[in-house]
Amino acid sequence: MKLKIEGKFCSLKRVSGLTKFFGLMLSKKRNLLFELDNKKIIVHSFFVFYPIKLYFLDEKFNVKEKTVLKPFWFYLPKIRAKYLIEIPV
């Protein structure tokens, strides 16, 4: 899937199942798209050895919140989101 984020098109891999649980932990750099179903979540970067940009989107893929997460930190978003994008910095 391709999506325009901050004026640039990004290729995203939609994740599900066990991949959704592990995300970028202990993996190479890649752009991931998670479907959250408007749930409140905590995002962590344990065992992710590089900073990542987090984009929280609504059902129309509009960015509602964004941040950069450093390795071995966690983040509690201020909003509920339909989708989460993780992009390595």
GUBA-153492 format. One record per residue: x, y, z of N, C-alpha, C in turn; residue in one letter; residue number from 1. Coordinates in Angstrom, 2 decimals, always signed. Layout:
<atoms>
+---------+---------+---------+---------+---------+---------+---------+---------+---------+------+------+
|     n_x |     n_y |     n_z |    ca_x |    ca_y |    ca_z |     c_x |     c_y |     c_z | resn | resi |
+---------+---------+---------+---------+---------+---------+---------+---------+---------+------+------+
|       X |       Y |       Z |       X |       Y |       Z |       X |       Y |       Z |    A |  NUM |
...
+---------+---------+---------+---------+---------+---------+---------+---------+---------+------+------+
</atoms>
This chain:
<atoms>
+---------+---------+---------+---------+---------+---------+---------+---------+---------+------+------+
|     n_x |     n_y |     n_z |    ca_x |    ca_y |    ca_z |     c_x |     c_y |     c_z | resn | resi |
+---------+---------+---------+---------+---------+---------+---------+---------+---------+------+------+
|   +0.85 |   -1.17 |   +0.00 |   +0.00 |   +0.00 |   +0.00 |   +0.90 |   +1.24 |   +0.00 |    M |    1 |
|   +0.53 |   +2.24 |   -0.76 |   +1.25 |   +3.52 |   -0.78 |   +0.36 |   +4.59 |   -0.19 |    K |    2 |
|   +0.97 |   +5.45 |   +0.63 |   +0.22 |   +6.51 |   +1.28 |   +1.11 |   +7.75 |   +1.33 |    L |    3 |
|   +0.52 |   +8.92 |   +1.14 |   +1.26 |  +10.17 |   +1.17 |   +1.32 |  +10.67 |   +2.62 |    K |    4 |
|   +2.55 |  +10.75 |   +3.14 |   +2.78 |  +11.21 |   +4.51 |   +3.75 |  +12.38 |   +4.45 |    I |    5 |
|   +3.35 |  +13.52 |   +5.00 |   +4.18 |  +14.73 |   +5.02 |   +4.73 |  +15.07 |   +3.64 |    E |    6 |
|   +3.90 |  +14.94 |   +2.61 |   +4.27 |  +15.32 |   +1.27 |   +5.06 |  +14.29 |   +0.48 |    G |    7 |
|   +5.34 |  +13.13 |   +1.07 |   +6.09 |  +12.07 |   +0.38 |   +5.27 |  +10.79 |   +0.36 |    K |    8 |
|   +5.35 |  +10.06 |   -0.74 |   +4.68 |   +8.76 |   -0.81 |   +5.54 |   +7.71 |   -0.15 |    F |    9 |
|   +4.93 |   +6.91 |   +0.72 |   +5.62 |   +5.84 |   +1.43 |   +4.97 |   +4.51 |   +1.09 |    C |   10 |
|   +5.78 |   +3.51 |   +0.81 |   +5.27 |   +2.15 |   +0.65 |   +5.16 |   +1.55 |   +2.04 |    S |   11 |
|   +3.99 |   +1.02 |   +2.34 |   +3.72 |   +0.46 |   +3.67 |   +3.35 |   -1.00 |   +3.57 |    L |   12 |
|   +3.82 |   -1.77 |   +4.55 |   +3.42 |   -3.17 |   +4.64 |   +2.36 |   -3.28 |   +5.73 |    K |   13 |
|   +1.17 |   -3.74 |   +5.37 |   +0.10 |   -3.94 |   +6.36 |   +0.43 |   -5.19 |   +7.15 |    R |   14 |
|   +0.38 |   -5.07 |   +8.47 |   +0.73 |   -6.21 |   +9.31 |   -0.49 |   -6.72 |  +10.07 |    V |   15 |
|   -0.46 |   -8.01 |  +10.36 |   -1.52 |   -8.64 |  +11.13 |   -0.95 |   -9.84 |  +11.86 |    S |   16 |
|   -1.74 |  -10.44 |  +12.69 |   -1.31 |  -11.63 |  +13.41 |   -0.11 |  -11.37 |  +14.30 |    G |   17 |
|   +0.82 |  -12.33 |  +14.33 |   +2.01 |  -12.23 |  +15.17 |   +2.90 |  -11.08 |  +14.76 |    L |   18 |
|   +2.95 |  -10.76 |  +13.49 |   +3.75 |   -9.63 |  +13.01 |   +3.25 |   -8.34 |  +13.65 |    T |   19 |
|   +1.95 |   -8.24 |  +13.87 |   +1.37 |   -7.06 |  +14.51 |   +1.89 |   -6.92 |  +15.94 |    K |   20 |
|   +2.09 |   -8.03 |  +16.62 |   +2.59 |   -8.00 |  +17.99 |   +4.06 |   -7.58 |  +18.02 |    F |   21 |
|   +4.88 |   -8.09 |  +17.11 |   +6.32 |   -7.81 |  +17.13 |   +6.70 |   -6.53 |  +16.42 |    F |   22 |
|   +5.97 |   -6.12 |  +15.41 |   +6.28 |   -4.88 |  +14.71 |   +7.71 |   -4.84 |  +14.21 |    G |   23 |
|   +8.46 |   -3.82 |  +14.64 |   +9.84 |   -3.65 |  +14.20 |  +10.87 |   -4.24 |  +15.17 |    L |   24 |
|  +10.42 |   -4.93 |  +16.21 |  +11.36 |   -5.52 |  +17.17 |  +12.29 |   -6.51 |  +16.46 |    M |   25 |
|  +13.58 |   -6.34 |  +16.69 |  +14.61 |   -7.25 |  +16.17 |  +14.49 |   -7.47 |  +14.66 |    L |   26 |
|  +14.09 |   -6.45 |  +13.92 |  +13.92 |   -6.61 |  +12.48 |  +14.66 |   -5.52 |  +11.72 |    S |   27 |
|  +14.76 |   -5.71 |  +10.42 |  +15.36 |   -4.68 |   +9.59 |  +14.39 |   -3.51 |   +9.44 |    K |   28 |
|  +14.89 |   -2.41 |   +8.93 |  +14.05 |   -1.22 |   +8.77 |  +13.04 |   -1.42 |   +7.65 |    K |   29 |
|  +11.76 |   -1.13 |   +7.95 |  +10.68 |   -1.20 |   +6.97 |   +9.53 |   -0.35 |   +7.48 |    R |   30 |
|   +8.66 |   +0.05 |   +6.61 |   +7.50 |   +0.88 |   +6.96 |   +6.29 |   -0.02 |   +7.19 |    N |   31 |
|   +5.66 |   +0.13 |   +8.35 |   +4.55 |   -0.76 |   +8.71 |   +3.27 |   +0.03 |   +8.94 |    L |   32 |
|   +2.15 |   -0.60 |   +8.60 |   +0.81 |   -0.06 |   +8.83 |   +0.03 |   -1.04 |   +9.71 |    L |   33 |
|   -0.45 |   -0.55 |  +10.85 |   -1.24 |   -1.35 |  +11.79 |   -2.68 |   -0.83 |  +11.80 |    F |   34 |
|   -3.64 |   -1.74 |  +11.83 |   -5.03 |   -1.34 |  +12.02 |   -5.35 |   -1.49 |  +13.50 |    E |   35 |
|   -5.79 |   -0.40 |  +14.13 |   -6.00 |   -0.37 |  +15.58 |   -7.46 |   -0.44 |  +16.00 |    L |   36 |
|   -8.39 |   -0.20 |  +15.11 |   -9.82 |   -0.22 |  +15.42 |  -10.20 |   +0.77 |  +16.51 |    D |   37 |
|   -9.57 |   +1.96 |  +16.49 |   -9.87 |   +3.04 |  +17.44 |   -9.69 |   +2.64 |  +18.90 |    N |   38 |
|   -8.74 |   +1.75 |  +19.15 |   -8.44 |   +1.33 |  +20.52 |   -7.33 |   +2.20 |  +21.09 |    K |   39 |
|   -7.34 |   +2.37 |  +22.40 |   -6.27 |   +3.07 |  +23.10 |   -5.13 |   +2.07 |  +23.29 |    K |   40 |
|   -3.92 |   +2.45 |  +22.91 |   -2.79 |   +1.53 |  +22.97 |   -1.58 |   +2.23 |  +23.57 |    I |   41 |
|   -0.57 |   +1.43 |  +23.89 |   +0.75 |   +1.92 |  +24.25 |   +1.71 |   +1.35 |  +23.22 |    I |   42 |
|   +2.54 |   +2.22 |  +22.64 |   +3.52 |   +1.79 |  +21.64 |   +4.88 |   +1.79 |  +22.32 |    V |   43 |
|   +5.64 |   +0.73 |  +22.12 |   +6.99 |   +0.70 |  +22.70 |   +8.00 |   +0.39 |  +21.60 |    H |   44 |
|   +9.24 |   +0.73 |  +21.90 |  +10.33 |   +0.45 |  +20.95 |  +11.40 |   -0.43 |  +21.61 |    S |   45 |
|  +10.97 |   -1.33 |  +22.47 |  +11.90 |   -2.27 |  +23.08 |  +12.44 |   -3.18 |  +21.99 |    F |   46 |
|  +13.74 |   -3.36 |  +21.95 |  +14.44 |   -4.18 |  +20.95 |  +14.29 |   -3.64 |  +19.53 |    F |   47 |
|  +14.03 |   -2.34 |  +19.41 |  +14.11 |   -1.64 |  +18.13 |  +15.32 |   -0.72 |  +18.30 |    V |   48 |
|  +16.35 |   -0.92 |  +17.52 |  +17.64 |   -0.29 |  +17.76 |  +17.84 |   +1.01 |  +16.97 |    F |   49 |
|  +16.77 |   +1.61 |  +16.51 |  +16.83 |   +2.86 |  +15.77 |  +15.54 |   +3.63 |  +16.06 |    Y |   50 |
|  +15.59 |   +4.97 |  +15.97 |  +14.36 |   +5.75 |  +16.22 |  +13.33 |   +5.52 |  +15.11 |    P |   51 |
|  +12.06 |   +5.65 |  +15.47 |  +10.98 |   +5.48 |  +14.50 |   +9.99 |   +6.64 |  +14.62 |    I |   52 |
|   +9.42 |   +7.01 |  +13.48 |   +8.34 |   +8.00 |  +13.47 |   +7.02 |   +7.25 |  +13.60 |    K |   53 |
|   +6.15 |   +7.75 |  +14.45 |   +4.82 |   +7.18 |  +14.64 |   +3.79 |   +8.17 |  +14.13 |    L |   54 |
|   +2.88 |   +7.69 |  +13.31 |   +1.78 |   +8.50 |  +12.79 |   +0.48 |   +7.80 |  +13.16 |    Y |   55 |
|   -0.39 |   +8.50 |  +13.86 |   -1.70 |   +7.97 |  +14.23 |   -2.72 |   +8.61 |  +13.30 |    F |   56 |
|   -3.51 |   +7.78 |  +12.62 |   -4.42 |   +8.26 |  +11.58 |   -5.87 |   +7.90 |  +11.91 |    L |   57 |
|   -6.78 |   +8.70 |  +11.34 |   -8.21 |   +8.38 |  +11.47 |   -8.62 |   +7.43 |  +10.34 |    D |   58 |
|   -9.92 |   +7.14 |  +10.24 |  -10.41 |   +6.18 |   +9.24 |  -10.24 |   +6.66 |   +7.80 |    E |   59 |
|  -10.01 |   +7.95 |   +7.60 |   -9.79 |   +8.49 |   +6.25 |   -8.30 |   +8.70 |   +5.96 |    K |   60 |
|   -7.45 |   +8.13 |   +6.80 |   -5.99 |   +8.21 |   +6.66 |   -5.44 |   +9.62 |   +6.82 |    F |   61 |
|   -6.13 |  +10.45 |   +7.61 |   -5.63 |  +11.78 |   +7.95 |   -4.79 |  +11.67 |   +9.21 |    N |   62 |
|   -3.60 |  +12.28 |   +9.22 |   -2.72 |  +12.23 |  +10.39 |   -3.33 |  +13.07 |  +11.50 |    V |   63 |
|   -3.53 |  +12.45 |  +12.66 |   -4.12 |  +13.13 |  +13.81 |   -3.10 |  +13.39 |  +14.92 |    K |   64 |
|   -2.02 |  +12.60 |  +14.92 |   -0.97 |  +12.76 |  +15.92 |   +0.29 |  +12.13 |  +15.36 |    E |   65 |
|   +1.44 |  +12.73 |  +15.70 |   +2.70 |  +12.14 |  +15.26 |   +3.77 |  +12.41 |  +16.31 |    K |   66 |
|   +4.78 |  +11.55 |  +16.33 |   +5.89 |  +11.70 |  +17.26 |   +7.06 |  +10.85 |  +16.76 |    T |   67 |
|   +8.22 |  +11.07 |  +17.36 |   +9.39 |  +10.22 |  +17.11 |   +9.66 |   +9.46 |  +18.38 |    V |   68 |
|   +9.84 |   +8.16 |  +18.25 |  +10.07 |   +7.29 |  +19.40 |  +11.51 |   +6.79 |  +19.35 |    L |   69 |
|  +12.26 |   +7.06 |  +20.42 |  +13.65 |   +6.62 |  +20.50 |  +13.70 |   +5.14 |  +20.87 |    K |   70 |
|  +14.84 |   +4.47 |  +20.60 |  +14.97 |   +3.06 |  +20.98 |  +14.75 |   +2.85 |  +22.49 |    P |   71 |
|  +14.06 |   +1.76 |  +22.81 |  +13.80 |   +1.33 |  +24.19 |  +12.99 |   +2.34 |  +25.00 |    F |   72 |
|  +12.03 |   +3.02 |  +24.36 |  +11.11 |   +3.92 |  +25.02 |   +9.69 |   +3.45 |  +24.75 |    W |   73 |
|   +8.72 |   +4.12 |  +25.35 |   +7.32 |   +3.83 |  +25.06 |   +6.57 |   +5.14 |  +24.89 |    F |   74 |
|   +5.39 |   +5.05 |  +24.27 |   +4.59 |   +6.24 |  +24.01 |   +3.11 |   +5.91 |  +24.17 |    Y |   75 |
|   +2.42 |   +6.78 |  +24.87 |   +0.97 |   +6.66 |  +25.05 |   +0.32 |   +7.78 |  +24.24 |    L |   76 |
|   -0.33 |   +7.45 |  +23.11 |   -0.94 |   +8.51 |  +22.28 |   -2.05 |   +9.23 |  +23.02 |    P |   77 |
|   -2.25 |  +10.48 |  +22.65 |   -3.28 |  +11.30 |  +23.29 |   -4.67 |  +11.04 |  +22.71 |    K |   78 |
|   -4.73 |  +10.39 |  +21.55 |   -6.00 |  +10.13 |  +20.88 |   -6.16 |   +8.64 |  +20.60 |    I |   79 |
|   -7.38 |   +8.26 |  +20.28 |   -7.62 |   +6.90 |  +19.77 |   -7.51 |   +7.00 |  +18.25 |    R |   80 |
|   -6.89 |   +6.02 |  +17.65 |   -6.67 |   +6.08 |  +16.20 |   -7.15 |   +4.81 |  +15.54 |    A |   81 |
|   -7.47 |   +4.91 |  +14.27 |   -7.87 |   +3.76 |  +13.46 |   -6.64 |   +3.03 |  +12.93 |    K |   82 |
|   -5.59 |   +3.81 |  +12.59 |   -4.37 |   +3.23 |  +12.02 |   -3.14 |   +3.83 |  +12.69 |    Y |   83 |
|   -2.07 |   +3.05 |  +12.69 |   -0.76 |   +3.49 |  +13.15 |   +0.25 |   +3.16 |  +12.07 |    L |   84 |
|   +1.09 |   +4.13 |  +11.74 |   +2.19 |   +3.90 |  +10.80 |   +3.48 |   +4.05 |  +11.56 |    I |   85 |
|   +4.40 |   +3.08 |  +11.38 |   +5.75 |   +3.15 |  +11.95 |   +6.73 |   +3.24 |  +10.79 |    E |   86 |
|   +7.54 |   +4.30 |  +10.81 |   +8.54 |   +4.52 |   +9.76 |   +9.89 |   +4.75 |  +10.42 |    I |   87 |
|  +10.91 |   +3.95 |  +10.10 |  +12.24 |   +4.20 |  +10.65 |  +12.78 |   +5.56 |  +10.23 |    P |   88 |
|  +13.45 |   +6.22 |  +11.16 |  +14.05 |   +7.53 |  +10.87 |  +15.36 |   +7.33 |  +10.15 |    V |   89 |
+---------+---------+---------+---------+---------+---------+---------+---------+---------+------+------+
</atoms>
